[in-house]
């Protein structure tokens, strides 16, 4: 008998590594709010519930700004939708929701490092800088795990080459 999965805690997504490096290199900034948090190599969005079957909803906002606002990209309230053939990540622009990235289908209820590609609609989010099907960072679910003393803790990634201060300064 398989043990049931612990409840979802958050969605982890780095968005696009080279984009984060660029924003930092040009003196831009990254602001998180609405529950979204930044770690050294990815962002975390808290789980808020399930929608339609196979739809996992997360909250929070990340805003990337540089060049006195000429570069202004916001990732808001990502949802993950599991279909028989794909994994879709959608975001809200405040008035409508659209699929920003697509990857291969995941099995069961465990999303673990699914590689994504930018969707055609997602190109507009990045001001058409990246063409459709550009590789994005992988996305994954974070679940609390139980330690030997019966408590819970959440697994977060180790820091990478990009330091938090570089990305958020």
Secondary structure as the mmCIF struct_conf table of DSSP 4:
data_model
#
loop_
_struct_conf.conf_type_id
_struct_conf.id
_struct_conf.beg_label_comp_id
_struct_conf.beg_label_asym_id
_struct_conf.beg_label_seq_id
_struct_conf.end_label_comp_id
_struct_conf.end_label_asym_id
_struct_conf.end_label_seq_id
HELX_LH_PP_P HELX_LH_PP_P1 UNK A 2 UNK A 7
STRN STRN1 UNK A 8 UNK A 13
HELX_RH_AL_P HELX_RH_AL_P1 UNK A 17 UNK A 25
TURN_TY1_P TURN_TY1_P1 UNK A 26 UNK A 27
STRN STRN2 UNK A 29 UNK A 33
TURN_TY1_P TURN_TY1_P2 UNK A 34 UNK A 35
STRN STRN3 UNK A 37 UNK A 38
BEND BEND1 UNK A 40 UNK A 41
STRN STRN4 UNK A 43 UNK A 50
BEND BEND2 UNK A 52 UNK A 52
TURN_TY1_P TURN_TY1_P3 UNK A 53 UNK A 54
STRN STRN5 UNK A 55 UNK A 58
STRN STRN6 UNK A 61 UNK A 66
HELX_RH_3T_P HELX_RH_3T_P1 UNK A 67 UNK A 69
TURN_TY1_P TURN_TY1_P4 UNK A 70 UNK A 70
STRN STRN7 UNK A 71 UNK A 76
BEND BEND3 UNK A 77 UNK A 77
STRN STRN8 UNK A 79 UNK A 82
BEND BEND4 UNK A 84 UNK A 85
STRN STRN9 UNK A 86 UNK A 92
BEND BEND5 UNK A 94 UNK A 95
STRN STRN10 UNK A 97 UNK A 104
TURN_TY1_P TURN_TY1_P5 UNK A 108 UNK A 109
BEND BEND6 UNK A 113 UNK A 113
STRN STRN11 UNK A 114 UNK A 118
TURN_TY1_P TURN_TY1_P6 UNK A 120 UNK A 121
HELX_RH_AL_P HELX_RH_AL_P2 UNK A 122 UNK A 125
TURN_TY1_P TURN_TY1_P7 UNK A 126 UNK A 128
BEND BEND7 UNK A 129 UNK A 130
TURN_TY1_P TURN_TY1_P8 UNK A 132 UNK A 133
STRN STRN12 UNK A 135 UNK A 146
TURN_TY1_P TURN_TY1_P9 UNK A 148 UNK A 149
BEND BEND8 UNK A 150 UNK A 150
STRN STRN13 UNK A 152 UNK A 154
HELX_LH_PP_P HELX_LH_PP_P2 UNK A 157 UNK A 159
BEND BEND9 UNK A 161 UNK A 162
HELX_RH_AL_P HELX_RH_AL_P3 UNK A 164 UNK A 168
#
